[in-house]
Amino acid sequence: MNIYSNKFAIIVIIVLVCILALQVSSNSNSNQLIDSETCELYIIDQKINAKKYLNEFDSKCLDFKNLNP
């Protein structure tokens, strides 16, 4: 199979899209959540079922908190 053929390029693209889909589906357990009081982002650790804060803040939440003290 020639690497410059259209068939090879299509096969490579399909394989890469499948790998990306598997990574996204397996990483869906770590959704980022926002603490409503501090606007800090956190994820829930599935092993110990506790919050793990990421030391990052959501700018939209902070803007909303500043408008409504």
VMD Tcl script that draws the C-alpha trace (Angstrom):
set ca {
  {0.00 0.00 0.00}
  {1.42 3.34 -1.04}
  {1.48 5.94 1.76}
  {0.57 8.66 -0.74}
  {-2.68 6.99 -1.78}
  {-6.06 8.34 -0.75}
  {-7.08 5.03 0.80}
  {-4.13 5.08 3.23}
  {-4.88 8.67 4.28}
  {-8.53 7.81 4.97}
  {-7.56 4.76 7.04}
  {-5.12 6.82 9.13}
  {-7.75 9.53 9.73}
  {-10.34 6.95 10.81}
  {-7.88 5.32 13.21}
  {-6.95 8.67 14.76}
  {-10.60 9.69 15.16}
  {-11.33 6.37 16.89}
  {-8.41 6.86 19.29}
  {-9.60 10.39 20.08}
  {-13.16 9.16 20.70}
  {-11.89 6.49 23.10}
  {-9.83 9.04 25.03}
  {-12.74 11.45 25.35}
  {-15.14 8.74 26.46}
  {-12.74 7.34 29.05}
  {-11.93 10.79 30.44}
  {-15.56 11.79 31.04}
  {-15.37 10.77 34.73}
  {-13.30 13.82 35.61}
  {-15.71 16.60 34.75}
  {-14.75 19.94 36.21}
  {-17.25 21.35 38.65}
  {-17.51 24.83 40.17}
  {-17.77 25.48 43.90}
  {-20.72 27.84 44.29}
  {-19.24 29.73 47.24}
  {-15.66 30.29 46.10}
  {-16.01 29.88 42.29}
  {-13.04 27.49 42.39}
  {-12.89 24.59 39.95}
  {-12.69 21.07 41.34}
  {-13.06 17.46 40.30}
  {-14.46 14.59 42.32}
  {-11.88 11.92 43.04}
  {-13.61 8.60 42.35}
  {-11.26 6.60 44.58}
  {-11.99 8.43 47.82}
  {-15.18 10.22 46.70}
  {-13.87 13.65 47.72}
  {-13.37 17.03 46.07}
  {-9.96 17.83 44.63}
  {-9.52 21.56 44.06}
  {-7.53 22.67 41.01}
  {-6.50 26.16 42.23}
  {-8.28 27.70 39.23}
  {-11.27 30.02 39.31}
  {-14.15 30.40 36.89}
  {-14.19 33.94 35.51}
  {-17.93 33.96 34.73}
  {-18.76 32.88 38.27}
  {-16.48 35.55 39.73}
  {-18.07 38.23 37.53}
  {-21.52 37.12 38.66}
  {-20.46 37.16 42.33}
  {-19.12 40.71 41.91}
  {-22.44 41.87 40.48}
  {-24.46 40.25 43.27}
  {-22.58 40.62 46.58}
}
mol new
graphics top color blue
foreach p $ca { graphics top sphere $p radius 0.5 }
foreach p [lrange $ca 0 end-1] q [lrange $ca 1 end] { graphics top cylinder $p $q radius 0.2 }
display resetview
